[in-house]
Amino acid sequence: MLTFIYAACAVAQAVLAVFAIRLFVKDRTPGNFMLILPIAAVVWDNSIVALGATIGDGPLLVGLSWPRYIGHALFTPAWIVAAVGFAQRCGSQWAKTKIVTIGQWVLYGTCVILGFLRSVIFLVMEPSTEGGLFYYRNAGTFPGPPFGSVFMLIVVLICAVEVLRLIKSPWMLLGSLYMLITVFIPTDIAGFVFSNSGEVIMALSLVATGYILYKRFPELRGTYSRAD
C-alpha cells in the first residue's frame, strides 16, 4: 500500500513538473525556474522510495539514494525565490524592495548550506523497512529542524497572504496551509496518504498560481521585478 502511495505521489509530481517546465518556457523568470526544482527533487525522492524494495539493499540503492538527500538540500528552499517572485508579480511593494530582492537569495543560500550540512555532510544512511517499503533514512546527528523546509514554508505563507490580498487568488495560501497541517500532524494519526499529499498539494497550488499570474499579467511575461 505504501509503495503505491509513494509511486502515485511521484507520478503526480512528475505531471506538475511538466506543467512547471511549460510555464517557465512561456514565462522565463527566476521565480518560475526555481518553482521547478523542488518538484523535480520530490519526483526522484518518491520514485526511489517506491522502488527501494524492488532494487534491494546494496550499492545501487545507496547510489540512487544520494541524489534524494542532495536534492532536498539544494532545491527545497528554492520555493523561497518562487514565492517572492509571485508576490513581486502581483505588485507587492515590500516584495520589490532591495532588502527583500537581495535577501531572498541570501536566505536561499543560507538554507542550502544548512541543508547540505544536515542532509549530505552529516548523512548516515540507515536501512529502514515500513509497510512493504525499503529505503535508507538519514540517521545523521546534525542538530535542529530542517531549516530549508521551515524557512521556505514561512516565506511562502507570507507571500501567499500578499497574493491573496492583491489579486484575490487563494490557492497559494490554501496549498501552503495544507502543507503546514501535514507537517504538524503525526503520520500515525493522519495516515500516510494525508501526510504525503502535503508536498503534492502545495506544488499544485504554486503551479496554479504561476499560471494565474501568467494569464493575469501578460505585460510582465519574461520580466523579473527588481528592487525599486
Kinemage of the C-alpha trace (Angstrom):
@kinemage 1
@onewidth
@group {chain A} dominant
@subgroup {mainchain}
@vectorlist {calphas} color= white
{ca met a 1} P 0.000 0.000 0.000
{ca leu a 2} L 2.762 2.455 0.919
{ca thr a 3} L 4.612 1.597 -2.274
{ca phe a 4} L 1.520 2.596 -4.246
{ca ile a 5} L 1.207 5.870 -2.293
{ca tyr a 6} L 4.804 6.885 -2.996
{ca ala a 7} L 4.501 5.840 -6.633
{ca ala a 8} L 1.283 7.839 -7.017
{ca cys a 9} L 2.936 10.903 -5.453
{ca ala a 10} L 5.881 10.521 -7.845
{ca val a 11} L 3.543 10.409 -10.856
{ca ala a 12} L 1.532 13.397 -9.618
{ca gln a 13} L 4.699 15.432 -9.046
{ca ala a 14} L 6.038 14.418 -12.468
{ca val a 15} L 2.871 15.786 -14.096
{ca leu a 16} L 3.245 19.014 -12.097
{ca ala a 17} L 6.904 19.233 -13.115
{ca val a 18} L 5.868 19.115 -16.771
{ca phe a 19} L 3.404 21.965 -16.241
{ca ala a 20} L 6.020 23.947 -14.297
{ca ile a 21} L 8.559 23.483 -17.093
{ca arg a 22} L 5.984 24.583 -19.680
{ca leu a 23} L 5.272 27.679 -17.589
{ca phe a 24} L 8.966 28.563 -17.486
{ca val a 25} L 9.292 28.086 -21.233
{ca lys a 26} L 6.433 30.576 -21.705
{ca asp a 27} L 7.485 32.961 -18.930
{ca arg a 28} L 11.231 32.867 -18.272
{ca thr a 29} L 11.699 34.355 -14.823
{ca pro a 30} L 13.956 33.212 -11.972
{ca gly a 31} L 10.896 32.508 -9.835
{ca asn a 32} L 9.333 30.216 -12.421
{ca phe a 33} L 12.632 28.381 -12.833
{ca met a 34} L 13.015 27.907 -9.082
{ca leu a 35} L 9.426 26.631 -8.978
{ca ile a 36} L 10.533 23.566 -10.946
{ca leu a 37} L 13.444 22.438 -8.759
{ca pro a 38} L 11.722 21.169 -5.572
{ca ile a 39} L 9.076 19.398 -7.653
{ca ala a 40} L 11.730 17.566 -9.670
{ca ala a 41} L 13.590 16.636 -6.472
{ca val a 42} L 10.454 15.128 -4.931
{ca val a 43} L 9.760 13.122 -8.097
{ca trp a 44} L 13.140 11.428 -7.667
{ca asp a 45} L 12.707 11.046 -3.899
{ca asn a 46} L 9.301 9.374 -4.093
{ca ser a 47} L 10.338 7.197 -7.023
{ca ile a 48} L 13.403 5.786 -5.263
{ca val a 49} L 11.462 5.132 -2.057
{ca ala a 50} L 8.739 3.375 -4.068
{ca leu a 51} L 11.307 1.258 -5.948
{ca gly a 52} L 13.553 0.539 -2.975
{ca ala a 53} L 12.101 -2.865 -2.135
{ca thr a 54} L 12.399 -3.920 -5.781
{ca ile a 55} L 16.001 -2.712 -6.095
{ca gly a 56} L 17.010 -4.163 -2.735
{ca asp a 57} L 19.743 -3.371 -0.261
{ca gly a 58} L 23.129 -2.672 -1.784
{ca pro a 59} L 25.397 -0.215 -3.602
{ca leu a 60} L 22.876 0.502 -6.378
{ca leu a 61} L 20.183 1.723 -3.992
{ca val a 62} L 22.788 3.635 -1.986
{ca gly a 63} L 23.946 5.397 -5.160
{ca leu a 64} L 20.378 6.198 -6.184
{ca ser a 65} L 19.614 7.475 -2.685
{ca trp a 66} L 22.375 10.083 -2.620
{ca pro a 67} L 20.508 12.405 -5.066
{ca arg a 68} L 17.484 12.243 -2.745
{ca tyr a 69} L 19.382 13.986 0.018
{ca ile a 70} L 21.379 16.282 -2.239
{ca gly a 71} L 18.163 17.332 -3.980
{ca his a 72} L 16.454 18.142 -0.694
{ca ala a 73} L 19.415 20.232 0.444
{ca leu a 74} L 19.823 22.192 -2.795
{ca phe a 75} L 16.285 22.511 -4.086
{ca thr a 76} L 13.774 22.516 -1.201
{ca pro a 77} L 14.466 26.199 -0.332
{ca ala a 78} L 14.046 27.228 -3.987
{ca trp a 79} L 10.369 27.972 -3.424
{ca ile a 80} L 11.533 30.976 -1.366
{ca val a 81} L 12.551 32.669 -4.619
{ca ala a 82} L 9.443 31.436 -6.444
{ca ala a 83} L 7.125 32.801 -3.736
{ca val a 84} L 8.817 36.207 -3.597
{ca gly a 85} L 8.687 36.351 -7.395
{ca phe a 86} L 4.931 35.724 -7.309
{ca ala a 87} L 4.448 38.496 -4.747
{ca gln a 88} L 6.512 40.863 -6.901
{ca arg a 89} L 4.477 39.958 -9.981
{ca cys a 90} L 1.312 40.872 -8.087
{ca gly a 91} L 2.715 44.337 -7.407
{ca ser a 92} L 3.703 43.923 -3.754
{ca gln a 93} L 5.743 46.972 -2.799
{ca trp a 94} L 7.621 45.388 0.085
{ca ala a 95} L 8.491 42.356 -2.053
{ca lys a 96} L 10.093 44.686 -4.599
{ca thr a 97} L 12.316 46.420 -2.073
{ca lys a 98} L 16.046 45.958 -2.348
{ca ile a 99} L 16.324 44.210 1.008
{ca val a 100} L 13.773 41.545 0.003
{ca thr a 101} L 15.062 41.162 -3.559
{ca ile a 102} L 18.585 40.509 -2.270
{ca gly a 103} L 17.502 38.875 0.964
{ca gln a 104} L 15.585 36.091 -0.770
{ca trp a 105} L 18.819 34.859 -2.363
{ca val a 106} L 20.766 35.234 0.893
{ca leu a 107} L 18.112 33.218 2.721
{ca tyr a 108} L 18.058 30.623 -0.041
{ca gly a 109} L 21.853 30.266 0.114
{ca thr a 110} L 21.816 30.022 3.911
{ca cys a 111} L 19.156 27.306 3.805
{ca val a 112} L 21.167 25.400 1.213
{ca ile a 113} L 24.265 25.477 3.418
{ca leu a 114} L 22.337 24.298 6.483
{ca gly a 115} L 20.514 21.667 4.437
{ca phe a 116} L 23.765 20.440 2.918
{ca leu a 117} L 25.240 20.016 6.380
{ca arg a 118} L 22.186 18.166 7.623
{ca ser a 119} L 21.397 16.036 4.575
{ca val a 120} L 24.779 15.456 2.973
{ca ile a 121} L 27.787 16.179 5.211
{ca phe a 122} L 26.252 14.507 8.262
{ca leu a 123} L 24.316 11.940 6.222
{ca val a 124} L 24.365 8.448 7.674
{ca met a 125} L 22.241 6.088 5.585
{ca glu a 126} L 20.451 3.508 7.648
{ca pro a 127} L 18.273 0.771 6.085
{ca ser a 128} L 14.611 1.093 7.010
{ca thr a 129} L 11.579 -1.045 6.241
{ca glu a 130} L 7.966 0.023 6.648
{ca gly a 131} L 4.741 -1.270 5.149
{ca gly a 132} L 6.499 -3.008 2.247
{ca leu a 133} L 8.919 -0.132 1.647
{ca phe a 134} L 12.682 -0.417 1.811
{ca tyr a 135} L 14.717 2.772 1.817
{ca tyr a 136} L 17.633 4.472 3.522
{ca arg a 137} L 16.765 7.034 6.144
{ca asn a 138} L 19.170 9.640 7.442
{ca ala a 139} L 20.408 8.594 10.867
{ca gly a 140} L 22.822 11.542 10.994
{ca thr a 141} L 23.171 13.650 14.105
{ca phe a 142} L 23.264 17.290 12.861
{ca pro a 143} L 21.006 19.097 15.362
{ca gly a 144} L 17.999 21.240 14.683
{ca pro a 145} L 14.927 21.144 12.423
{ca pro a 146} L 15.063 21.017 8.601
{ca phe a 147} L 15.746 24.748 8.271
{ca gly a 148} L 15.322 24.815 4.489
{ca ser a 149} L 11.792 23.455 4.697
{ca val a 150} L 10.844 25.599 7.699
{ca phe a 151} L 12.041 28.924 6.266
{ca met a 152} L 10.669 28.083 2.833
{ca leu a 153} L 7.214 27.402 4.236
{ca ile a 154} L 7.257 30.622 6.286
{ca val a 155} L 8.194 32.711 3.237
{ca val a 156} L 5.600 31.011 1.035
{ca leu a 157} L 2.882 31.630 3.627
{ca ile a 158} L 3.789 35.322 3.920
{ca cys a 159} L 3.867 35.765 0.144
{ca ala a 160} L 0.648 33.770 -0.236
{ca val a 161} L -1.160 36.248 2.011
{ca glu a 162} L 0.120 39.047 -0.223
{ca val a 163} L -1.050 37.241 -3.366
{ca leu a 164} L -4.498 36.799 -1.810
{ca arg a 165} L -4.624 40.456 -0.781
{ca leu a 166} L -3.562 41.837 -4.147
{ca ile a 167} L -5.239 39.601 -6.713
{ca lys a 168} L -7.740 37.655 -4.567
{ca ser a 169} L -6.214 34.286 -5.518
{ca pro a 170} L -6.434 31.910 -2.507
{ca trp a 171} L -4.745 28.819 -3.964
{ca met a 172} L -1.175 29.508 -2.874
{ca leu a 173} L -2.304 30.219 0.687
{ca leu a 174} L -4.565 27.169 0.832
{ca gly a 175} L -1.813 24.910 -0.505
{ca ser a 176} L 0.801 26.175 1.946
{ca leu a 177} L -1.623 25.951 4.885
{ca tyr a 178} L -2.423 22.370 3.878
{ca met a 179} L 1.313 21.626 3.817
{ca leu a 180} L 1.694 23.209 7.255
{ca ile a 181} L -1.056 20.983 8.657
{ca thr a 182} L 0.508 17.826 7.222
{ca val a 183} L 3.849 18.770 8.801
{ca phe a 184} L 2.438 19.159 12.312
{ca ile a 185} L 0.058 16.184 12.394
{ca pro a 186} L 1.999 12.936 13.017
{ca thr a 187} L 1.790 10.306 10.303
{ca asp a 188} L 0.496 7.685 12.728
{ca ile a 189} L -2.501 9.936 13.366
{ca ala a 190} L -3.126 11.421 9.916
{ca gly a 191} L -2.089 8.407 7.851
{ca phe a 192} L 0.416 8.179 5.010
{ca val a 193} L -1.979 9.345 2.294
{ca phe a 194} L -2.684 12.637 4.073
{ca ser a 195} L 0.908 13.208 5.208
{ca asn a 196} L 2.453 12.512 1.802
{ca ser a 197} L -0.131 14.582 -0.021
{ca gly a 198} L 1.184 17.814 1.518
{ca glu a 199} L 4.017 18.329 -0.970
{ca val a 200} L 1.754 17.437 -3.899
{ca ile a 201} L -0.989 19.871 -2.873
{ca met a 202} L 1.483 22.670 -2.186
{ca ala a 203} L 3.233 22.114 -5.517
{ca leu a 204} L -0.150 22.112 -7.263
{ca ser a 205} L -1.122 25.399 -5.597
{ca leu a 206} L 2.157 27.061 -6.597
{ca val a 207} L 1.993 25.868 -10.203
{ca ala a 208} L -1.638 27.007 -10.415
{ca thr a 209} L -0.666 30.415 -9.011
{ca gly a 210} L 2.137 30.686 -11.539
{ca tyr a 211} L -0.323 30.114 -14.385
{ca ile a 212} L -2.838 32.570 -12.887
{ca leu a 213} L -0.160 35.270 -12.777
{ca tyr a 214} L 0.931 34.387 -16.310
{ca lys a 215} L -2.614 34.941 -17.537
{ca arg a 216} L -3.329 37.954 -15.323
{ca phe a 217} L -0.216 39.993 -16.187
{ca pro a 218} L 0.669 39.364 -19.858
{ca glu a 219} L 2.676 42.604 -19.988
{ca leu a 220} L 5.120 41.212 -17.385
{ca arg a 221} L 5.845 37.898 -19.080
{ca gly a 222} L 9.541 37.135 -19.188
{ca thr a 223} L 10.404 40.020 -16.898
{ca tyr a 224} L 11.919 39.973 -13.434
{ca ser a 225} L 10.822 42.574 -10.888
{ca arg a 226} L 13.974 44.091 -9.482
{ca ala a 227} L 14.264 46.256 -6.412
{ca asp a 228} L 12.532 49.623 -6.508
